Amino acid sequence: MSIVNETIDENRIIEQLATELNVRPQQVAATVELINDGATIPFIARYRKEVTGGLDDTVLRNLEVRLVYLRELEARRLAIMSSIVEQGKMTDELQAQILAADSKQRLEDLYAPYKPKRRTRAQIAKEAGLEPLADAILTDKTADPMVLAASYLNPEHKIEDAKTALDGARDILAERFSEDADLLADMRNYLQKAGYLYSKVIEGKEQEGDNFRDWFDFSETIRTLPSHRILALLRGRTQGVLDLRVGLDPEQDALTPHPCVIRISDFLGLDAEYNIDASPRGRWLAEVSRWTWRVKLLPSFETEIITQLREKAEEDAISVFAANLKDLLLAAPAGPKAVLGLDPGIRTGVKVAAIDPTGKLLETTTIYPFEPRRDVSGSINTLLALIAKHHIELIAIGNGTASRETEKLVGDLLKSIPDANVKKIVISEAGASVYSASELAAKEFPDLDVSLRGAVSIARRLQDPLAELVKIEPKAIGVGQYQHDVNQRELARSLDAVIEDCVNAVGVDVNTASAALLSRVSGLNATLAKNIVEYRDTNGRFTNRKKLMDVSRFGAKAFEQAAGFLRINDGDNPLDASAVHPEAYPVVERIVSKLQQDVKTIIGQKDALKGLSPADFTDEKFGVPTIRDIFSEIEKPGRDPRPEFKTATFKEGIETINDLVVGMILEGVVTNVANFGAFVDIGVHQDGLVHISALSETFVKDPRDVVRVGQMVKVKVQEVDAPRKRIGLTMRLNDDSLPMKRGDSPSAPRREPNRQRDERKGAEPAGLGAMAAAFAKLKR
């Protein structure tokens, strides 16, 4: 027997991807070829629509992820087939099963009997000559195992009595049954549908694990366990508080014989009997089935199912984090305005940084309006002087400790200069401290105190959230759930993809962008980004895209991938400020030639192309989809896909949780969206929770269908639990403001002086809707 193909079958992968994504194989093949050639997903989505048949970035990202998995699957398939062939055990039937396997799990099940392993009890029994005994009992329905065993004694191998011989035969059959791929698939499917996950407190850990007390005696069906609850349970196990087990419902799990034992016997056709009048063979095979379940299958399935639950929960958590991060990165920018950034503090003072419309740092200082100095007048005078000196238009106030006190101070200040047209905005400062202490910040502001760098970050993220937030490790931004518990490699991959998509969707001004922002552009990396900045610093601003080729290591491939996403405003060619790729400039020349005008005359003019058809300008390389994009860019060059800048206004006089009253209607900003609801900042130093059931008058399956991070919403206070720092909110403003049910009590992250959310260790209550309480530590 030889393997049909000793190399990975790309056609097989392409066919499967086409089926999974519901697209044509030709589209997949073209995309895979582009990826193999080094093209990025943003580039493919934007500039190769004709090649891929118009696949959007979401489909392309899914294709990219599955392509990696399927290639790994095919590589493993080949390795397994090679191993079995080398053993001389490959059959046509087995090869067909291996080729038909559609998952890594199925492959491993098929490989189990042939996988090199350490010497097992079954192998020792085989060496003692007991395999014929096992086969004889299995095939002879009239056999008496004890009688047969008497013929297989072997003192040399310490088989000195019939019981020892039968124990060896049992080990052989148990191993054989536990390596039956079809049995494993059947049992796995059964447990996933009917199984439960049990959680018990480890004896002696009751006090230490008090925060997990809701899980001390808990069970739920495997198929209904939500991802955040799984992660909470796993955290309890990791901390040595909880013991997790897999089984059936309590009544079924307590039966003797166990339903799974009966299922094993029935599936294998053992005709095992379970009543007191059973034949000796039936009783013995029932014991083998029980042994197989208890010793071989249950421990294996327990590990496997909990691992699968963890992987699925991590996948969901990463997906939630990625979606929230995308909303945050694509939040509306205030734009090129002079900003005063305030990083609030009490004893350490309020750090102040003034930046110009381009983000350049102009001046920093620290004011002390609160305890112990209480220099209110001096602080106001300092701020007034900075506003006048630097023509400040916006004041960005970080939302950490003392933010409301600082906001009130600024509000009083602005009342004294009503004609100055200066606005104050409270914004999230999550991750500002991480940036302040980073190597990047040290390079950017080597002579600036760490505490003042945070104020600069706060000011800049108001001007352009995307440009500033890319400098911060995504996990520190605070819009995920259990991000430190999930697969860090997959989390980083997913978040990097989100950042890449967002940066390239908006575009980057090559003459003002930081190296951190440039490194996220399609086709660029940290080295090229650094080289661009150094070239800019040495030679001055870029006047056209062609100049990029003068940058060290900026070759033709990098130019192809990056040029369309890099903007040059007020340059030699107005197209360089648009998303039109330089490779398509000849198309634009044909368009303007048709109009008998030049690019500078028509670009940015809404009706300039009226009467023209994209189909008239297609050629062998550029089809209608690309020409339509070019038309759009000519009419609105460099259009920013982000929404218009708006700000929420917190209600005056509502500064702490003690100021809240049930029934009060407030305006707030969504700071985080989880599977069970949304957290909303209403200006009282801890976010309130709008449970999923309170997001809308109609049924909501996914909270993100209703709210997104950064969105301004109106909410009604539904419950206030000041001692536990919990606020229940509803967006159903017509609802009666009654306390939430016990199982739905919320838990909102609490703002601490170090900007970190409340990280109470523990997990959510077990009741429906009580997932809210699990996320006391949501923004880790």
Secondary structure as GFF3:
##gff-version 3
##sequence-region A 1 780
A	DSSP	alpha_helix	10	21	.	.	.	ID=ss1
A	DSSP	alpha_helix	25	36	.	.	.	ID=ss2
A	DSSP	alpha_helix	41	47	.	.	.	ID=ss3
A	DSSP	alpha_helix	49	52	.	.	.	ID=ss4
A	DSSP	alpha_helix	57	86	.	.	.	ID=ss5
A	DSSP	alpha_helix	92	100	.	.	.	ID=ss6
A	DSSP	alpha_helix	104	111	.	.	.	ID=ss7
A	DSSP	three_ten_helix	112	114	.	.	.	ID=ss8
A	DSSP	alpha_helix	121	127	.	.	.	ID=ss9
A	DSSP	alpha_helix	131	139	.	.	.	ID=ss10
A	DSSP	alpha_helix	145	149	.	.	.	ID=ss11
A	DSSP	three_ten_helix	150	152	.	.	.	ID=ss12
A	DSSP	three_ten_helix	155	157	.	.	.	ID=ss13
A	DSSP	alpha_helix	162	178	.	.	.	ID=ss14
A	DSSP	alpha_helix	181	194	.	.	.	ID=ss15
A	DSSP	beta_strand	196	201	.	.	.	ID=ss16
A	DSSP	three_ten_helix	210	215	.	.	.	ID=ss17
A	DSSP	beta_strand	217	221	.	.	.	ID=ss18
A	DSSP	three_ten_helix	222	224	.	.	.	ID=ss19
A	DSSP	alpha_helix	227	238	.	.	.	ID=ss20
A	DSSP	beta_strand	242	247	.	.	.	ID=ss21
A	DSSP	alpha_helix	250	253	.	.	.	ID=ss22
A	DSSP	alpha_helix	259	268	.	.	.	ID=ss23
A	DSSP	alpha_helix	280	291	.	.	.	ID=ss24
A	DSSP	pi_helix	292	297	.	.	.	ID=ss25
A	DSSP	alpha_helix	298	329	.	.	.	ID=ss26
A	DSSP	beta_strand	339	343	.	.	.	ID=ss27
A	DSSP	beta_strand	350	355	.	.	.	ID=ss28
A	DSSP	beta_strand	361	367	.	.	.	ID=ss29
A	DSSP	alpha_helix	376	390	.	.	.	ID=ss30
A	DSSP	beta_strand	394	398	.	.	.	ID=ss31
A	DSSP	alpha_helix	403	415	.	.	.	ID=ss32
A	DSSP	three_ten_helix	418	420	.	.	.	ID=ss33
A	DSSP	beta_strand	423	427	.	.	.	ID=ss34
A	DSSP	alpha_helix	432	436	.	.	.	ID=ss35
A	DSSP	alpha_helix	439	444	.	.	.	ID=ss36
A	DSSP	alpha_helix	450	463	.	.	.	ID=ss37
A	DSSP	alpha_helix	465	469	.	.	.	ID=ss38
A	DSSP	three_ten_helix	474	476	.	.	.	ID=ss39
A	DSSP	alpha_helix	488	506	.	.	.	ID=ss40
A	DSSP	beta_strand	508	509	.	.	.	ID=ss41
A	DSSP	alpha_helix	515	518	.	.	.	ID=ss42
A	DSSP	alpha_helix	526	539	.	.	.	ID=ss43
A	DSSP	three_ten_helix	545	550	.	.	.	ID=ss44
A	DSSP	alpha_helix	556	562	.	.	.	ID=ss45
A	DSSP	three_ten_helix	563	565	.	.	.	ID=ss46
A	DSSP	beta_strand	566	567	.	.	.	ID=ss47
A	DSSP	three_ten_helix	574	577	.	.	.	ID=ss48
A	DSSP	three_ten_helix	582	584	.	.	.	ID=ss49
A	DSSP	alpha_helix	585	595	.	.	.	ID=ss50
A	DSSP	alpha_helix	599	602	.	.	.	ID=ss51
A	DSSP	three_ten_helix	614	617	.	.	.	ID=ss52
A	DSSP	alpha_helix	624	635	.	.	.	ID=ss53
A	DSSP	three_ten_helix	657	659	.	.	.	ID=ss54
A	DSSP	beta_strand	665	674	.	.	.	ID=ss55
A	DSSP	beta_strand	677	681	.	.	.	ID=ss56
A	DSSP	beta_strand	688	691	.	.	.	ID=ss57
A	DSSP	three_ten_helix	692	694	.	.	.	ID=ss58
A	DSSP	three_ten_helix	703	705	.	.	.	ID=ss59
A	DSSP	beta_strand	712	721	.	.	.	ID=ss60
A	DSSP	beta_strand	726	730	.	.	.	ID=ss61
A	DSSP	three_ten_helix	742	744	.	.	.	ID=ss62
A	DSSP	alpha_helix	771	774	.	.	.	ID=ss63
A	DSSP	three_ten_helix	775	777	.	.	.	ID=ss64
###
